Amino acid sequence: MMFKRISFGALLLFVVLVVIGYMLPTQVHVERSITVERPARVLFTIIDDYRYFKQWSPWLARDPNAEYVISGPDTGVGARLSWTGEPHLVGSGWQEIIASKPYEQIDIRLDLDSQGSADTRFTFQPVGGATRITWSFDSDLTEGLDLFDGFLARYFGLLFDRWIGTEYEQGLANLKRLAESLPASDFAPPRN
């Protein structure tokens, strides 16, 4: 009798978890912002040019031995950054600027190989002499996945804000330090 109750309880719990799992959203959105005491032109120039990426990336410290390759134009639409690193640290993938509206917005397509794809965006909003920069991440968690993996991805989606949000906060803090270390002017920073 006790075994039947436990079995029924376990089955009921399993059914509830499955139903809840398929009710969870397939889309994930993560967003972080910071105010930087520099004009939008400076921040835009840093992000629109992958040659600056290593100076503010939140992932560089995680895997300093990762290899980065820049291709396409130096800046703007078509500029691409590919990387290969330790699979459990940064893995491999690429990101490409797909839209670049000077001093207002940069859209990036992100491909994380077997971990899926996403769209990221940087927006720049003037706040007096400073700029409020917002970095966002959007992805369909179930894109290209079978039924079971899509089910698990929905549960993992509950953790994305913490995982990605923490990295975005670090990246924005790095970006703020870099931008504010440059002269306070409305000119683009010098290239290294």
C-alpha positions in Angstrom: 0.0 0.0 0.0 2.8 2.4 0.9 4.7 1.6 -2.3 1.6 2.4 -4.4 1.2 5.8 -2.6 4.8 6.6 -3.2 4.6 5.5 -6.9 1.4 7.5 -7.4 3.0 10.5 -5.8 6.1 10.3 -7.9 4.0 9.8 -11.1 1.9 12.8 -10.2 5.0 15.0 -9.5 6.5 13.9 -12.8 3.3 14.8 -14.7 3.1 18.2 -12.9 6.8 18.9 -13.8 6.2 18.0 -17.4 3.0 20.2 -17.7 4.8 23.1 -16.0 7.8 22.6 -18.2 5.8 22.9 -21.4 4.0 26.0 -20.0 7.3 27.8 -19.5 8.3 30.4 -22.1 10.4 29.4 -25.1 11.8 33.0 -25.3 14.3 34.5 -23.0 15.2 38.1 -22.5 18.1 39.5 -20.4 18.9 43.1 -20.1 21.4 45.2 -18.1 22.2 48.9 -18.1 24.8 51.3 -16.8 25.5 55.0 -17.0 28.9 56.0 -18.4 30.3 59.5 -18.0 31.2 59.7 -21.7 29.3 60.7 -24.8 27.5 58.0 -26.8 30.0 58.5 -29.7 32.8 57.0 -27.5 30.8 54.0 -26.4 29.4 53.4 -29.8 32.9 53.4 -31.4 34.3 50.9 -28.8 31.5 48.4 -29.4 31.2 48.9 -33.1 34.8 47.8 -33.5 35.8 44.3 -32.4 39.5 45.4 -32.0 38.4 46.8 -28.6 36.6 43.6 -27.6 39.4 42.2 -25.5 39.6 45.4 -23.5 36.1 45.1 -22.0 34.9 41.5 -22.6 33.5 39.8 -19.5 34.6 36.4 -21.0 38.3 37.2 -21.4 39.1 36.5 -17.7 37.2 33.3 -17.8 39.4 31.8 -20.6 42.5 34.0 -21.3 43.8 31.4 -23.7 40.8 31.5 -26.0 41.6 32.5 -29.6 39.7 35.4 -31.2 39.6 36.1 -35.0 38.2 39.3 -36.4 37.0 39.3 -40.0 35.0 41.4 -42.4 35.0 45.2 -42.3 36.8 46.9 -39.4 33.5 48.4 -38.1 29.8 48.2 -38.5 27.6 45.8 -40.4 29.5 42.7 -41.4 32.2 43.0 -38.8 32.6 39.5 -37.2 34.3 38.1 -34.2 34.9 34.3 -34.0 36.4 32.5 -31.0 37.5 29.1 -29.9 38.2 28.3 -26.3 37.8 25.6 -23.6 34.4 24.0 -24.1 33.4 24.4 -20.5 34.6 28.0 -20.2 33.8 30.0 -23.4 33.3 27.3 -26.0 33.3 28.4 -29.6 31.1 30.5 -31.8 30.9 33.8 -33.6 29.1 37.1 -33.4 28.4 39.5 -36.3 27.2 43.1 -36.3 23.9 43.0 -38.4 22.8 46.6 -37.8 24.7 49.7 -36.7 23.0 53.1 -36.3 25.7 55.5 -35.2 25.5 56.6 -31.6 22.1 55.0 -31.1 22.1 51.2 -31.5 24.1 48.2 -32.5 22.5 44.8 -33.2 24.5 41.6 -33.1 23.7 38.1 -34.2 25.4 35.6 -31.9 25.9 31.9 -32.7 27.1 29.6 -29.9 27.6 26.5 -32.0 25.8 23.6 -30.3 24.3 25.9 -27.6 22.1 27.8 -30.1 21.9 31.4 -31.3 20.7 34.7 -30.0 20.3 38.3 -30.8 22.1 40.9 -28.7 21.6 44.7 -28.8 23.4 47.8 -27.4 21.4 51.0 -27.1 22.8 54.4 -26.2 20.7 57.0 -24.6 22.2 60.5 -23.8 21.8 61.5 -20.1 23.2 65.0 -19.8 26.9 64.7 -20.7 26.8 61.0 -19.9 25.3 58.0 -21.7 23.0 55.2 -20.5 24.0 52.1 -22.3 21.7 49.0 -22.3 22.9 45.6 -23.4 20.2 43.0 -24.1 20.0 39.3 -25.0 17.1 37.6 -26.7 16.9 33.9 -27.7 14.4 31.2 -28.6 15.4 28.5 -26.2 13.8 25.7 -28.3 15.0 26.7 -31.7 16.5 23.6 -33.5 16.0 21.3 -30.5 14.0 18.1 -30.3 11.0 17.8 -27.9 13.0 16.5 -24.9 15.9 19.0 -25.2 13.4 21.8 -25.8 11.6 20.8 -22.6 14.9 20.9 -20.6 15.9 24.2 -22.3 12.7 25.9 -20.9 13.7 25.0 -17.4 17.3 26.3 -18.0 15.7 29.5 -19.3 14.7 30.2 -15.7 18.4 30.7 -14.9 19.5 32.8 -17.9 18.9 36.1 -16.2 21.3 35.2 -13.4 23.9 33.6 -15.7 24.0 36.0 -18.5 23.0 39.0 -16.4 26.0 38.6 -14.2 28.3 38.5 -17.2 26.6 41.5 -18.8 27.0 43.5 -15.6 30.7 42.7 -15.6 31.1 43.5 -19.2 29.3 46.9 -18.8 31.5 47.7 -15.7 34.6 46.9 -17.8 33.2 49.0 -20.7 32.6 51.9 -18.2 36.2 51.7 -16.9 37.6 51.6 -20.4 35.5 54.5 -21.7 36.0 56.7 -18.6 39.8 56.1 -18.9 39.7 57.9 -22.3 39.8 61.7 -22.5 36.5 63.4 -21.8 35.7 64.6 -25.2 33.1 64.0 -27.9 35.6 62.3 -30.2 36.0 58.6 -30.9 38.8 57.0 -28.9 42.2 56.3 -30.6 42.6 52.8 -32.1 45.3 50.5 -30.7 
